[in-house]
Amino acid sequence: METAGATLRQLLITLGEPLVELLAAPGGLDVEVGDVVILDPDDEPGAEPGDLVLIVGARGRSALRLVRAVARRGATVAAVKLEQAEDLEGLRAAAADSGIAVLTVRPEVRWDQLATLAIDAVADAREMTGAEPGEATDLFSLAQTIAALTDGIVSIEDTASRVLAYSRSDDEVDELRRLSILGRQGPEDYLALLRSWGVFERLNAGDEVVRIDEHAELGIRRRLAVGIRAGAQWLGTVWVQEGRNPLSEQAESAVLGAARVAALHLVRRRTGPAAGLQENLLAGLLDNRIDAQVLAGSIGADLGKPAVVTAFGLSDSGPSVDADRPTLELRGAAMNDLISVHAAAYRRSALVTTSGSRVYLLLPDLPGRSADQVAVGLAREIVAAAGKRLRLTVRAAAGSVVPSLRDIAESKTEADRVLDVMAREGRTGVATIADVRSEVLVGETLALLERQPRLRDPRVNALVAHDGEHGSELVPSLIAYLDRLGDVRAAARSLGVHPNTLRYRLKRAAALSGLDLTDPRQTLFAHLQLLLTTRTGS
């Protein structure tokens, strides 16, 4: 059978996460799909080379058998619904052994709905050319981020010098910018000057940041420009005009990184939502849903080199506390843009994805010796820029460097744990597991106690109940005493009471609960359980 040439990559872009997730793609994302076949468990596997087979009505072991059967007949992709989470490993093994890609279908999705969309996707995948909804808004948001990072006035243009987006500014704009924005295109006499100076030739030649000196007699202020490129193809230009104040020291680095982010937006205009696929693949890898080889091939990373994940989150303190949801979302988008720009300036293969309120930065292909310093240094740079340029308080947690992209989910999990501690304790800045290891271990122990009520000591429960019924202060008094390793005077100072008052409360707490405060094991466990009550209110 001759295939229509739609690829697995195009199918994933069209169908997307609301319907399916990629479990395995041993042949990569560019394998061709030529037809869609629906297979019932009672049917003989009738797949042909290049087919996407929807395995209807079969789950667990029966689905596993049919996946292997259609793979033997040359099918490219199989789509199944899972019976239970344990089926994942069997399906991954089947995919690896037989070379077939496997999609898992969400339980609520109807097979007839998926079949219709998949058939349309195979027919239309090569014709997707429109921009994603909100693309223009994304470009304007990016222009505003670049302006904040450079202290300049920004415009983003295509190769015909048509203005695609620009930053808002109350600063002094020159005649070139004013005419360009009013006409939505650079004025021809000014463009001729830039051509005569060799500016466009240099922009088309590579990643060089081009500097244009001020020409007051022509109404042109000092500028920086860099070409927006996808491989060897020139897609457009980022222009940064100097206003009444000088450009920032980091302006050249920022505009270079911004051009690489802008390339994703401009490619998206030509290919639809394809540029978001890498971010979706990263999200899948961080959650252990896809094989690392798929992402490595997509971004051109070396699978065997060290990598690390850094997690970023907006601080709960400061002006964002009382902000409405749209404002919070705008701040989150600004944080995402900022991280993307800095990451792209550092390395082309760096990748950013968002999950909930957190942004995750993947740094692959790291040098072995100084990899951890690279991650922390870049995170500090981003956090500082967020505060200075965007007035956002951002906290960052760098996971441990892992030896390969295959292990990157471990780095992400560790970064999440560190960020959880930072959020809980109101910390800002950048931290690693080495900075908060004890807090992470205590937090995980408390999480275990929270999940397992049978492990809790009823004597501590009785003490908490007494405080709640009588309004006494025995629990906070005992916590202060245990926090300070039995130093009564220090604990009394922290509570603002006399040491004798605290001694009385401790005797009262021991008498009411039956706890032996001289037994280190009892006090250790009581301390943990009391900390849980203060954290959860339970």
Sequence and secondary structure as in RCSB ss.txt:
>XXXX:A:sequence
METAGATLRQLLITLGEPLVELLAAPGGLDVEVGDVVILDPDDEPGAEPGDLVLIVGARGRSALRLVRAVARRGA
TVAAVKLEQAEDLEGLRAAAADSGIAVLTVRPEVRWDQLATLAIDAVADAREMTGAEPGEATDLFSLAQTIAALT
DGIVSIEDTASRVLAYSRSDDEVDELRRLSILGRQGPEDYLALLRSWGVFERLNAGDEVVRIDEHAELGIRRRLA
VGIRAGAQWLGTVWVQEGRNPLSEQAESAVLGAARVAALHLVRRRTGPAAGLQENLLAGLLDNRIDAQVLAGSIG
ADLGKPAVVTAFGLSDSGPSVDADRPTLELRGAAMNDLISVHAAAYRRSALVTTSGSRVYLLLPDLPGRSADQVA
VGLAREIVAAAGKRLRLTVRAAAGSVVPSLRDIAESKTEADRVLDVMAREGRTGVATIADVRSEVLVGETLALLE
RQPRLRDPRVNALVAHDGEHGSELVPSLIAYLDRLGDVRAAARSLGVHPNTLRYRLKRAAALSGLDLTDPRQTLF
AHLQLLLTTRTGS
>XXXX:A:secstr
     EEHHHHHHHH TTTEEEEE TT S  EE EEEEE TTS     TTEEEEETT  HHHHHHHHHHHHHTT 
SEEEE  SSTTHHHHHHHHHHHHT EEEEE TTS HHHHHHHHHHHHHHGGG     TTHHHHHHHHHHHHHHHH
TEEEEEEETT BEEEE    S   HHHHHHHHHTB  HHHHHHHHHTTHHHHHHHSS  EEE  BGGGTB  EEE
EEEEETTEEEEEEEEEE SS   TTHHHHHHHHHHHHHHHHHHHHHSGGGGHHHHHHHHHHTT S HHHHHHHHT
  TTS BEEEEEEE SSGGGTT  HHHHHHHHHHHHHHHHHHHHHH TT EEEEETTEEEEEE S  TTTHHHHH
HHHHHHHHHHHHHHS   EEEEE   BSSGGGHHHHHHHHHHHHHHHHHHT  EEEEHHHHHHHHHHHHHHHHHH
H GGGS HHHHHHHHHHHHH   HHHHHHHHHHTTT HHHHHHHHTS HHHHHHHHHHHHHHH   TT HHHHHH
HHHHHHHHHHH  
